[in-house]
Amino acid sequence: MDMEDTFSPPYHTEESPEPDPLMFQDRKALISVCSSWRAIAFEIIAEYLTPYSDKDLLMIVEKLEASKEAQGGSGGLGEWTRRIDFTMLHPCNHENVIRLLRCTPNLMIYVNKNGSDHYPERQTPSEIIRALVMHCGKTLRRVEWACPGESPLWTDLVELCHGTPNLRTLRLMCIYSYSPSHSRRSPLIILPHLKTLSLGLIPEPSDMVPDLPMTWDPLLSYLAISPHQLPSLERLEVDIFPTTAFFTVHGEKIRFFRTTSWSALSMLPAALPLCPNLHSLVLSHGIDQLHLPSFHPSLKRLCVIPFVEDLVRVPPRIFASAVLGPLDAFLMMVETMKLPNLVELRIRNVGAFADLEDHPLWLRVWWRRWNIRGVRFEDKMGRSFETVAHGLFRYLP
């Protein structure tokens, strides 16, 4: 139900952008064995649906409706569906989406990856939001807009939140149209079971978007009107650092916090003390000079991830200045902090950090410094950098 844990090893699942084509061959093979295997395989396949086009969507809808009719108008394969990822580049047939939601009364995870990965193209149709609430509202646990191409209106988002009382995870990349005047007229959003709120990097709007603020302050200020709005909040992810007003109201609840160093800059010294029970801090770090508080009473885990997570290869000289230099400055700053409960410092060596293992001297020095303090200095897989450094040291002259 939750987002991927940055402190766990990276993994690939069926939700990856490019699914393994052999997966579909395996499915065809399973349903061809015999009638019993066919029935079981269809139930398993129906648990997680990923329509990529209108053709896929229509095929799925017709299959679920036919199975429902075969059982006298109730039940059917759609009863098994727990997750749907909509991944369609072009606008889909709204009626077919609504038909699909009617067939999936036990849906727990709704993921919208429609449209562009880079900029807002259109809003999520209001009628789809209403159908999602009507047919699946009580069972939904996770709702996610994983890319900005098709984002919700503010008014539709409010309706969704009011109609999903058991929601645990909400992720947004942007709000297609949002006016501060809307929030003053809207009733309070109270999400009693929401544990994870994840807010991505808002893209530059196109001319078609009527009102798209470039920060999350309007939304977070609205959610901070009362501490009773998010009583179960534990995990906050925000790629554009907000004002400290949200932390003043909800900071004591937060156990896991992820943000970007370029947007936080000098704001963390004021915000982190408002989160006295914070256990895990994840920072997406680039070349910016970040400021941290001098003390935190409860922080146990600190993870640094690259701002660019796609694989990047550069010459050693550039890597030293663009990666090792900023990481040195960051680690030295952390080293000066008083962190009595810190036990793990992880560098997620992916993307721009992928070549860290090619610098064993640098890793060895920092491993020794953290080992003296009793802090595990680990890579993306949770392996000690001592092991990595020793393994490479054997081949040095």
C-alpha positions as CSV (number, residue, x, y, z in Angstrom):
1,M,0.0,0.0,0.0
2,D,3.0,2.3,0.5
3,M,5.7,3.9,-1.6
4,E,9.0,2.2,-2.2
5,D,11.3,2.4,0.8
6,T,14.5,4.3,-0.1
7,F,16.4,2.3,2.5
8,S,15.6,-1.0,0.8
9,P,17.4,-2.3,-2.3
10,P,16.0,-1.1,-5.7
11,Y,13.7,-3.7,-7.2
12,H,11.8,-4.1,-10.4
13,T,8.1,-5.1,-10.5
14,E,5.3,-5.4,-13.0
15,E,4.7,-1.7,-12.5
16,S,8.0,-0.9,-14.2
17,P,7.6,1.5,-17.2
18,E,8.7,-1.2,-19.6
19,P,7.3,-4.6,-18.6
20,D,9.1,-7.7,-19.7
21,P,7.4,-9.0,-22.9
22,L,8.1,-12.6,-21.7
23,M,5.6,-11.9,-18.9
24,F,2.7,-11.9,-21.4
25,Q,4.0,-15.1,-23.0
26,D,4.0,-16.7,-19.6
27,R,0.5,-15.7,-19.0
28,K,-0.6,-17.2,-22.3
29,A,1.2,-20.4,-21.5
30,L,-0.4,-20.7,-18.0
31,I,-4.0,-20.3,-19.3
32,S,-3.3,-23.0,-22.0
33,V,-2.5,-25.8,-19.6
34,C,-6.0,-26.9,-18.6
35,S,-9.3,-25.5,-17.5
36,S,-8.4,-25.5,-13.8
37,W,-5.1,-23.6,-14.5
38,R,-6.9,-21.3,-16.8
39,A,-9.5,-20.3,-14.1
40,I,-6.8,-19.8,-11.4
41,A,-4.5,-17.8,-13.8
42,F,-7.3,-15.5,-14.8
43,E,-8.0,-14.7,-11.2
44,I,-4.4,-13.9,-10.5
45,I,-4.1,-11.8,-13.7
46,A,-7.2,-9.9,-12.8
47,E,-5.6,-8.8,-9.5
48,Y,-3.4,-6.2,-11.2
49,L,-4.6,-4.6,-14.4
50,T,-2.4,-2.3,-16.6
51,P,-4.3,-0.9,-19.6
52,Y,-1.8,0.8,-22.1
53,S,-4.3,1.8,-24.7
54,D,-8.0,2.1,-25.5
55,K,-7.8,-1.3,-27.1
56,D,-6.4,-2.8,-23.9
57,L,-9.0,-1.0,-21.8
58,L,-11.9,-2.3,-23.9
59,M,-10.6,-5.8,-23.9
60,I,-10.3,-5.8,-20.1
61,V,-13.7,-4.3,-19.6
62,E,-15.5,-6.8,-21.9
63,K,-13.7,-9.7,-20.2
64,L,-14.7,-8.6,-16.7
65,E,-18.3,-7.8,-17.7
66,A,-18.7,-11.1,-19.4
67,S,-17.4,-13.0,-16.3
68,K,-19.9,-10.9,-14.2
69,E,-22.8,-11.8,-16.5
70,A,-21.8,-15.5,-16.4
71,Q,-22.4,-15.4,-12.7
72,G,-25.8,-13.8,-12.8
73,G,-24.8,-10.2,-12.6
74,S,-22.7,-10.3,-9.4
75,G,-19.1,-11.4,-8.7
76,G,-16.9,-12.1,-11.7
77,L,-13.2,-11.7,-12.3
78,G,-13.4,-8.0,-11.3
79,E,-14.0,-9.0,-7.7
80,W,-10.3,-10.1,-7.6
81,T,-8.9,-6.8,-8.9
82,R,-6.9,-4.9,-6.3
83,R,-4.8,-2.6,-8.4
84,I,-5.1,-0.7,-11.7
85,D,-2.4,1.3,-13.4
86,F,-3.7,3.5,-16.2
87,T,-0.7,4.1,-18.5
88,M,-2.2,5.6,-21.7
89,L,-0.4,8.4,-23.6
90,H,-3.5,9.6,-25.4
91,P,-6.9,10.5,-23.8
92,C,-8.9,7.3,-23.2
93,N,-12.6,6.5,-23.5
94,H,-14.0,7.8,-20.3
95,E,-17.1,5.6,-20.4
96,N,-14.9,2.5,-20.6
97,V,-12.9,3.6,-17.5
98,I,-16.2,4.0,-15.6
99,R,-17.4,0.6,-16.8
100,L,-14.1,-0.9,-15.5
101,L,-14.5,0.8,-12.1
102,R,-18.0,-0.6,-11.9
103,C,-16.6,-4.1,-12.3
104,T,-13.8,-3.7,-9.6
105,P,-15.6,-3.1,-6.2
106,N,-12.6,-4.3,-4.2
107,L,-10.0,-2.0,-5.8
108,M,-7.3,-0.9,-3.4
109,I,-4.7,0.9,-5.5
110,Y,-5.5,3.4,-8.3
111,V,-2.4,4.7,-10.2
112,N,-2.7,7.3,-13.0
113,K,0.3,7.4,-15.4
114,N,-1.7,8.8,-18.3
115,G,-0.3,11.5,-20.6
116,S,3.1,13.2,-20.6
117,D,5.9,12.4,-18.2
118,H,7.1,16.0,-18.3
119,Y,4.3,18.6,-18.3
120,P,0.6,18.9,-17.5
121,E,-1.6,18.2,-20.6
122,R,-5.1,17.8,-19.2
123,Q,-7.1,17.2,-16.1
124,T,-8.3,13.9,-14.9
125,P,-12.0,13.8,-16.0
126,S,-14.3,14.7,-13.1
127,E,-16.7,11.9,-14.0
128,I,-13.9,9.4,-13.5
129,I,-13.1,10.8,-10.1
130,R,-16.8,10.5,-9.1
131,A,-17.0,6.9,-10.4
132,L,-13.8,6.1,-8.4
133,V,-15.4,7.4,-5.3
134,M,-18.8,5.8,-6.0
135,H,-17.7,2.3,-6.8
136,C,-14.3,2.0,-5.0
137,G,-14.2,4.7,-2.4
138,K,-14.5,2.5,0.7
139,T,-11.9,0.0,-0.4
140,L,-9.2,2.4,-1.8
141,R,-6.0,2.4,0.2
142,R,-3.6,4.1,-2.2
143,V,-4.3,6.7,-4.9
144,E,-1.4,7.9,-7.0
145,W,-0.8,10.3,-9.9
146,A,2.6,9.1,-10.9
147,C,3.2,11.6,-13.7
148,P,1.9,15.1,-14.3
149,G,0.3,14.4,-17.7
150,E,-3.3,14.0,-16.3
151,S,-3.7,15.7,-12.9
152,P,-6.8,16.3,-10.8
153,L,-8.7,19.6,-10.3
154,W,-8.6,20.9,-6.8
155,T,-12.4,20.4,-6.4
156,D,-12.1,16.8,-7.6
157,L,-9.3,16.1,-5.3
158,V,-11.4,17.4,-2.4
159,E,-14.2,15.1,-3.4
160,L,-11.9,12.1,-3.7
161,C,-10.5,12.7,-0.2
162,H,-13.9,13.0,1.3
163,G,-15.0,9.8,-0.4
164,T,-12.0,7.6,0.5
165,P,-12.1,7.3,4.3
166,N,-9.6,4.4,4.4
167,L,-6.9,6.0,2.2
168,R,-3.4,5.3,3.5
169,T,-1.2,6.7,0.6
170,L,-1.7,9.7,-1.6
171,R,0.8,10.8,-4.2
172,L,0.5,13.9,-6.5
173,M,2.7,15.4,-9.1
174,C,0.6,18.6,-9.5
175,I,-2.9,19.9,-9.3
176,Y,-4.2,20.8,-12.7
177,S,-6.2,23.8,-11.6
178,Y,-6.2,25.2,-8.1
179,S,-7.2,28.6,-6.8
180,P,-6.7,29.7,-3.2
181,S,-10.3,30.9,-3.2
182,H,-11.4,27.2,-3.7
183,S,-9.8,26.2,-0.4
184,R,-11.7,28.9,1.6
185,R,-15.0,27.5,0.3
186,S,-14.1,23.8,0.7
187,P,-14.8,21.8,3.8
188,L,-11.8,20.5,5.8
189,I,-10.2,17.5,4.3
190,I,-9.9,14.9,7.1
191,L,-8.0,11.7,6.2
192,P,-8.0,9.6,9.4
193,H,-5.8,6.7,8.1
194,L,-3.4,8.6,5.7
195,K,0.1,7.5,6.6
196,T,2.0,8.7,3.5
197,L,1.7,12.0,1.6
198,S,4.0,12.2,-1.4
199,L,4.2,15.4,-3.5
200,G,6.4,15.4,-6.5
201,L,8.3,18.0,-8.6
202,I,5.7,20.3,-10.2
203,P,6.5,20.8,-13.9
204,E,6.4,24.1,-15.7
205,P,2.8,24.7,-16.8
206,S,1.7,25.0,-20.4
207,D,-0.5,27.8,-21.6
208,M,-3.5,25.5,-21.3
209,V,-3.2,25.2,-17.5
210,P,-5.3,28.0,-16.0
211,D,-3.9,28.0,-12.5
212,L,-1.0,25.9,-11.4
213,P,1.2,27.2,-8.5
214,M,4.8,26.1,-8.6
215,T,4.9,25.2,-4.9
216,W,2.9,22.9,-2.6
217,D,2.3,25.6,-0.1
218,P,-1.4,26.2,-0.9
219,L,-2.2,22.5,-0.5
220,L,-0.1,22.0,2.6
221,S,-1.3,25.2,4.2
222,Y,-4.9,24.0,3.7
223,L,-4.0,20.6,5.3
224,A,-2.5,22.4,8.2
225,I,-5.6,24.3,9.3
226,S,-6.2,21.7,11.9
227,P,-4.0,18.9,13.4
228,H,-7.0,16.6,13.2
229,Q,-6.9,16.5,9.4
230,L,-3.9,14.1,9.2
231,P,-3.9,12.2,12.6
232,S,-2.1,9.2,11.2
233,L,0.6,10.9,9.1
234,E,4.0,9.2,9.3
235,R,5.7,9.7,6.0
236,L,6.0,13.0,4.1
237,E,7.7,13.3,0.7
238,V,7.9,16.7,-0.9
239,D,10.2,17.6,-3.8
240,I,9.6,21.4,-3.4
241,F,10.3,22.3,0.2
242,P,7.3,24.0,1.9
243,T,7.1,26.7,4.5
244,T,7.4,25.6,8.1
245,A,3.7,26.1,8.9
246,F,2.9,22.5,8.0
247,F,5.6,21.2,10.3
248,T,4.4,23.3,13.1
249,V,1.0,21.5,13.0
250,H,2.0,18.0,11.9
251,G,5.8,17.8,12.6
252,E,5.5,15.6,15.7
253,K,3.8,12.8,13.7
254,I,6.4,12.6,10.9
255,R,8.7,9.6,11.1
256,F,10.0,9.5,7.5
257,F,10.8,12.7,5.5
258,R,12.2,13.0,2.0
259,T,13.0,16.2,0.2
260,T,15.4,17.8,-2.2
261,S,18.5,19.7,-1.1
262,W,18.1,22.4,-3.8
263,S,14.7,23.4,-2.5
264,A,15.5,23.1,1.2
265,L,18.8,25.0,1.3
266,S,18.8,26.9,4.6
267,M,15.2,25.9,5.6
268,L,16.1,22.5,7.2
269,P,17.5,24.0,10.4
270,A,14.1,25.5,11.2
271,A,12.0,22.6,10.0
272,L,13.7,19.5,11.4
273,P,13.5,20.5,15.1
274,L,9.7,20.7,14.5
275,C,9.9,16.9,13.7
276,P,11.3,15.6,17.1
277,N,10.2,12.0,16.4
278,L,11.8,11.8,12.9
279,H,13.6,8.5,12.4
280,S,14.5,8.5,8.7
281,L,15.6,11.5,6.5
282,V,16.1,11.1,2.7
283,L,17.8,13.9,0.8
284,S,17.9,14.2,-3.0
285,H,21.3,15.9,-3.3
286,G,23.0,17.7,-6.1
287,I,25.7,20.4,-5.9
288,D,23.8,22.7,-3.6
289,Q,25.3,23.8,-0.3
290,L,22.7,22.5,2.2
291,H,22.3,23.7,5.8
292,L,21.4,21.2,8.6
293,P,20.6,21.8,12.3
294,S,23.3,21.2,14.8
295,F,21.3,18.6,16.7
296,H,18.5,16.1,16.3
297,P,17.4,13.8,19.1
298,S,15.8,10.9,17.3
299,L,17.2,10.6,13.8
300,K,18.3,7.0,13.1
301,R,18.7,6.7,9.4
302,L,20.0,9.2,6.8
303,C,20.0,8.4,3.0
304,V,21.4,10.5,0.2
305,I,20.1,9.9,-3.3
306,P,21.2,11.6,-6.5
307,F,19.0,14.4,-7.9
308,V,19.5,12.6,-11.3
309,E,18.5,8.9,-10.8
310,D,19.0,8.0,-14.5
311,L,22.3,6.4,-15.2
312,V,24.9,9.0,-16.0
313,R,28.5,8.4,-17.0
314,V,31.1,11.2,-16.9
315,P,34.9,11.4,-16.9
316,P,36.6,10.9,-13.5
317,R,37.6,14.6,-13.2
318,I,34.0,15.7,-13.7
319,F,32.8,13.0,-11.3
320,A,35.2,14.2,-8.6
321,S,34.1,17.8,-8.8
322,A,30.3,17.3,-9.5
323,V,29.7,14.3,-7.2
324,L,32.6,13.6,-4.7
325,G,33.1,17.3,-3.9
326,P,29.4,18.0,-2.9
327,L,29.2,14.6,-1.1
328,D,32.3,15.5,0.9
329,A,30.8,18.8,1.9
330,F,27.5,17.2,2.9
331,L,29.2,14.4,4.9
332,M,31.4,16.8,6.7
333,M,28.4,18.8,7.7
334,V,26.6,15.7,9.0
335,E,29.8,14.8,10.9
336,T,29.6,18.0,12.9
337,M,26.0,17.4,14.0
338,K,25.0,15.8,17.3
339,L,23.0,12.8,16.4
340,P,22.9,10.5,19.4
341,N,20.7,7.9,17.7
342,L,22.1,7.8,14.2
343,V,23.0,4.2,13.2
344,E,22.8,4.2,9.4
345,L,24.1,6.5,6.7
346,R,23.3,5.3,3.2
347,I,24.4,6.6,-0.2
348,R,22.1,5.3,-2.9
349,N,24.7,4.7,-5.6
350,V,22.4,4.9,-8.6
351,G,22.2,7.4,-11.4
352,A,24.8,10.1,-10.9
353,F,26.2,8.3,-7.9
354,A,26.6,4.9,-9.8
355,D,30.4,5.1,-10.1
356,L,31.1,5.6,-6.4
357,E,32.6,2.0,-6.3
358,D,35.3,3.2,-8.6
359,H,36.6,5.4,-5.9
360,P,37.7,3.0,-3.1
361,L,40.1,5.4,-1.4
362,W,37.3,7.9,-0.9
363,L,34.9,5.2,0.4
364,R,37.5,3.8,2.7
365,V,38.2,7.2,4.3
366,W,34.6,7.9,5.0
367,W,33.8,4.3,6.1
368,R,36.5,4.6,8.8
369,R,35.2,8.0,10.0
370,W,31.7,6.8,10.4
371,N,32.7,3.4,11.8
372,I,34.4,5.2,14.7
373,R,31.1,6.8,15.5
374,G,29.3,3.5,15.3
375,V,27.4,4.4,12.2
376,R,26.9,1.9,9.3
377,F,28.1,3.5,6.1
378,E,26.2,1.6,3.3
379,D,25.4,1.4,-0.4
380,K,22.0,1.0,-2.1
381,M,21.9,-2.7,-1.3
382,G,22.6,-2.2,2.4
383,R,26.2,-3.5,2.0
384,S,28.9,-1.8,4.1
385,F,31.2,0.4,2.0
386,E,34.0,-1.3,3.9
387,T,33.3,-4.5,1.9
388,V,33.2,-2.6,-1.3
389,A,36.4,-0.7,-0.5
390,H,38.3,-3.8,0.6
391,G,37.3,-5.7,-2.4
392,L,38.7,-3.0,-4.7
393,F,41.7,-2.4,-2.6
394,R,43.0,-5.9,-3.3
395,Y,43.6,-4.9,-6.9
396,L,45.5,-1.7,-6.2
397,P,49.3,-1.7,-6.4
